[in-house]
């Protein structure tokens, strides 16, 4: 027999923490890859146009990644609210 947690929202809080951590780690990983490409491929010393195109693309990809992972965070938050409303 398992004992229910003292806080009924503890599982939701853990899932939310996990989702936020995944969001942060995805952005950190994306930035690490982008910086590696930027400096490794010599784009940092390239033409202004090349640097700007790369930075714009990097910004767009970052926005997409944040949007996808924020959707997951919101999903976890809304699932917890629906479940607490049922009780």
Biotite code that builds the C-alpha atoms (Angstrom):
import biotite.structure as struc

atoms = struc.array([
    struc.Atom([0.000, 0.000, 0.000], chain_id="A", res_id=1, res_name="UNK", atom_name="CA", element="C"),
    struc.Atom([1.347, 3.397, -0.939], chain_id="A", res_id=2, res_name="UNK", atom_name="CA", element="C"),
    struc.Atom([0.837, 6.469, 1.165], chain_id="A", res_id=3, res_name="UNK", atom_name="CA", element="C"),
    struc.Atom([-0.449, 9.497, -0.781], chain_id="A", res_id=4, res_name="UNK", atom_name="CA", element="C"),
    struc.Atom([1.813, 12.530, -0.672], chain_id="A", res_id=5, res_name="UNK", atom_name="CA", element="C"),
    struc.Atom([1.044, 15.175, 1.904], chain_id="A", res_id=6, res_name="UNK", atom_name="CA", element="C"),
    struc.Atom([0.709, 17.800, -0.820], chain_id="A", res_id=7, res_name="UNK", atom_name="CA", element="C"),
    struc.Atom([-1.738, 16.646, -3.502], chain_id="A", res_id=8, res_name="UNK", atom_name="CA", element="C"),
    struc.Atom([-0.058, 18.960, -6.022], chain_id="A", res_id=9, res_name="UNK", atom_name="CA", element="C"),
    struc.Atom([3.431, 17.504, -5.492], chain_id="A", res_id=10, res_name="UNK", atom_name="CA", element="C"),
    struc.Atom([3.317, 15.344, -8.665], chain_id="A", res_id=11, res_name="UNK", atom_name="CA", element="C"),
    struc.Atom([2.233, 18.349, -10.735], chain_id="A", res_id=12, res_name="UNK", atom_name="CA", element="C"),
    struc.Atom([4.955, 20.489, -9.192], chain_id="A", res_id=13, res_name="UNK", atom_name="CA", element="C"),
    struc.Atom([7.564, 17.852, -10.056], chain_id="A", res_id=14, res_name="UNK", atom_name="CA", element="C"),
    struc.Atom([6.296, 17.634, -13.636], chain_id="A", res_id=15, res_name="UNK", atom_name="CA", element="C"),
    struc.Atom([6.322, 21.422, -13.919], chain_id="A", res_id=16, res_name="UNK", atom_name="CA", element="C"),
    struc.Atom([9.871, 21.599, -12.573], chain_id="A", res_id=17, res_name="UNK", atom_name="CA", element="C"),
    struc.Atom([10.942, 18.949, -15.076], chain_id="A", res_id=18, res_name="UNK", atom_name="CA", element="C"),
    struc.Atom([9.288, 20.807, -17.971], chain_id="A", res_id=19, res_name="UNK", atom_name="CA", element="C"),
    struc.Atom([10.916, 24.123, -17.051], chain_id="A", res_id=20, res_name="UNK", atom_name="CA", element="C"),
    struc.Atom([14.300, 22.424, -16.703], chain_id="A", res_id=21, res_name="UNK", atom_name="CA", element="C"),
    struc.Atom([13.853, 20.886, -20.163], chain_id="A", res_id=22, res_name="UNK", atom_name="CA", element="C"),
    struc.Atom([13.033, 24.341, -21.545], chain_id="A", res_id=23, res_name="UNK", atom_name="CA", element="C"),
    struc.Atom([16.162, 25.867, -20.042], chain_id="A", res_id=24, res_name="UNK", atom_name="CA", element="C"),
    struc.Atom([18.370, 22.968, -21.131], chain_id="A", res_id=25, res_name="UNK", atom_name="CA", element="C"),
    struc.Atom([17.005, 23.096, -24.690], chain_id="A", res_id=26, res_name="UNK", atom_name="CA", element="C"),
    struc.Atom([17.873, 26.784, -24.970], chain_id="A", res_id=27, res_name="UNK", atom_name="CA", element="C"),
    struc.Atom([21.322, 26.252, -23.445], chain_id="A", res_id=28, res_name="UNK", atom_name="CA", element="C"),
    struc.Atom([22.012, 23.356, -25.827], chain_id="A", res_id=29, res_name="UNK", atom_name="CA", element="C"),
    struc.Atom([20.776, 25.333, -28.824], chain_id="A", res_id=30, res_name="UNK", atom_name="CA", element="C"),
    struc.Atom([22.976, 28.287, -27.863], chain_id="A", res_id=31, res_name="UNK", atom_name="CA", element="C"),
    struc.Atom([25.998, 26.024, -27.380], chain_id="A", res_id=32, res_name="UNK", atom_name="CA", element="C"),
    struc.Atom([25.498, 24.483, -30.827], chain_id="A", res_id=33, res_name="UNK", atom_name="CA", element="C"),
    struc.Atom([24.905, 27.880, -32.457], chain_id="A", res_id=34, res_name="UNK", atom_name="CA", element="C"),
    struc.Atom([27.993, 29.416, -30.834], chain_id="A", res_id=35, res_name="UNK", atom_name="CA", element="C"),
    struc.Atom([30.081, 26.429, -31.872], chain_id="A", res_id=36, res_name="UNK", atom_name="CA", element="C"),
    struc.Atom([28.940, 26.870, -35.463], chain_id="A", res_id=37, res_name="UNK", atom_name="CA", element="C"),
    struc.Atom([29.330, 30.658, -35.313], chain_id="A", res_id=38, res_name="UNK", atom_name="CA", element="C"),
    struc.Atom([32.916, 30.573, -34.072], chain_id="A", res_id=39, res_name="UNK", atom_name="CA", element="C"),
    struc.Atom([33.937, 27.176, -35.469], chain_id="A", res_id=40, res_name="UNK", atom_name="CA", element="C"),
    struc.Atom([32.906, 28.011, -39.024], chain_id="A", res_id=41, res_name="UNK", atom_name="CA", element="C"),
    struc.Atom([34.543, 31.423, -38.793], chain_id="A", res_id=42, res_name="UNK", atom_name="CA", element="C"),
    struc.Atom([31.281, 33.311, -39.154], chain_id="A", res_id=43, res_name="UNK", atom_name="CA", element="C"),
    struc.Atom([32.394, 35.672, -36.399], chain_id="A", res_id=44, res_name="UNK", atom_name="CA", element="C"),
    struc.Atom([34.985, 37.048, -38.815], chain_id="A", res_id=45, res_name="UNK", atom_name="CA", element="C"),
    struc.Atom([32.775, 36.835, -41.897], chain_id="A", res_id=46, res_name="UNK", atom_name="CA", element="C"),
    struc.Atom([30.939, 39.594, -43.658], chain_id="A", res_id=47, res_name="UNK", atom_name="CA", element="C"),
    struc.Atom([28.349, 41.647, -41.833], chain_id="A", res_id=48, res_name="UNK", atom_name="CA", element="C"),
    struc.Atom([25.574, 40.220, -43.992], chain_id="A", res_id=49, res_name="UNK", atom_name="CA", element="C"),
    struc.Atom([26.592, 36.626, -43.230], chain_id="A", res_id=50, res_name="UNK", atom_name="CA", element="C"),
    struc.Atom([26.735, 37.317, -39.483], chain_id="A", res_id=51, res_name="UNK", atom_name="CA", element="C"),
    struc.Atom([23.356, 39.047, -39.536], chain_id="A", res_id=52, res_name="UNK", atom_name="CA", element="C"),
    struc.Atom([21.673, 36.235, -41.473], chain_id="A", res_id=53, res_name="UNK", atom_name="CA", element="C"),
    struc.Atom([23.090, 33.672, -39.036], chain_id="A", res_id=54, res_name="UNK", atom_name="CA", element="C"),
    struc.Atom([22.027, 35.691, -35.990], chain_id="A", res_id=55, res_name="UNK", atom_name="CA", element="C"),
    struc.Atom([18.517, 36.195, -37.363], chain_id="A", res_id=56, res_name="UNK", atom_name="CA", element="C"),
    struc.Atom([18.201, 32.465, -38.074], chain_id="A", res_id=57, res_name="UNK", atom_name="CA", element="C"),
    struc.Atom([19.532, 31.683, -34.592], chain_id="A", res_id=58, res_name="UNK", atom_name="CA", element="C"),
    struc.Atom([16.956, 34.026, -33.055], chain_id="A", res_id=59, res_name="UNK", atom_name="CA", element="C"),
    struc.Atom([14.101, 32.483, -35.034], chain_id="A", res_id=60, res_name="UNK", atom_name="CA", element="C"),
    struc.Atom([15.118, 28.943, -34.094], chain_id="A", res_id=61, res_name="UNK", atom_name="CA", element="C"),
    struc.Atom([15.420, 30.014, -30.443], chain_id="A", res_id=62, res_name="UNK", atom_name="CA", element="C"),
    struc.Atom([11.900, 31.468, -30.545], chain_id="A", res_id=63, res_name="UNK", atom_name="CA", element="C"),
    struc.Atom([10.547, 28.243, -32.045], chain_id="A", res_id=64, res_name="UNK", atom_name="CA", element="C"),
    struc.Atom([12.298, 26.080, -29.424], chain_id="A", res_id=65, res_name="UNK", atom_name="CA", element="C"),
    struc.Atom([11.025, 28.294, -26.596], chain_id="A", res_id=66, res_name="UNK", atom_name="CA", element="C"),
    struc.Atom([7.500, 28.185, -28.049], chain_id="A", res_id=67, res_name="UNK", atom_name="CA", element="C"),
    struc.Atom([7.498, 24.389, -28.254], chain_id="A", res_id=68, res_name="UNK", atom_name="CA", element="C"),
    struc.Atom([8.835, 23.889, -24.745], chain_id="A", res_id=69, res_name="UNK", atom_name="CA", element="C"),
    struc.Atom([6.604, 26.601, -23.257], chain_id="A", res_id=70, res_name="UNK", atom_name="CA", element="C"),
    struc.Atom([3.622, 24.772, -24.717], chain_id="A", res_id=71, res_name="UNK", atom_name="CA", element="C"),
    struc.Atom([4.724, 21.721, -22.728], chain_id="A", res_id=72, res_name="UNK", atom_name="CA", element="C"),
    struc.Atom([5.017, 23.801, -19.547], chain_id="A", res_id=73, res_name="UNK", atom_name="CA", element="C"),
    struc.Atom([1.531, 25.238, -20.079], chain_id="A", res_id=74, res_name="UNK", atom_name="CA", element="C"),
    struc.Atom([0.137, 21.768, -20.723], chain_id="A", res_id=75, res_name="UNK", atom_name="CA", element="C"),
    struc.Atom([1.486, 20.550, -17.370], chain_id="A", res_id=76, res_name="UNK", atom_name="CA", element="C"),
    struc.Atom([0.059, 23.604, -15.607], chain_id="A", res_id=77, res_name="UNK", atom_name="CA", element="C"),
    struc.Atom([-3.397, 23.193, -17.160], chain_id="A", res_id=78, res_name="UNK", atom_name="CA", element="C"),
    struc.Atom([-3.516, 19.450, -16.438], chain_id="A", res_id=79, res_name="UNK", atom_name="CA", element="C"),
    struc.Atom([-2.917, 20.192, -12.769], chain_id="A", res_id=80, res_name="UNK", atom_name="CA", element="C"),
    struc.Atom([-5.691, 22.780, -12.689], chain_id="A", res_id=81, res_name="UNK", atom_name="CA", element="C"),
    struc.Atom([-8.143, 20.404, -14.363], chain_id="A", res_id=82, res_name="UNK", atom_name="CA", element="C"),
    struc.Atom([-7.325, 17.638, -11.895], chain_id="A", res_id=83, res_name="UNK", atom_name="CA", element="C"),
    struc.Atom([-7.651, 19.895, -8.856], chain_id="A", res_id=84, res_name="UNK", atom_name="CA", element="C"),
    struc.Atom([-11.023, 21.090, -10.182], chain_id="A", res_id=85, res_name="UNK", atom_name="CA", element="C"),
    struc.Atom([-12.334, 17.520, -10.295], chain_id="A", res_id=86, res_name="UNK", atom_name="CA", element="C"),
    struc.Atom([-11.637, 16.851, -6.628], chain_id="A", res_id=87, res_name="UNK", atom_name="CA", element="C"),
])
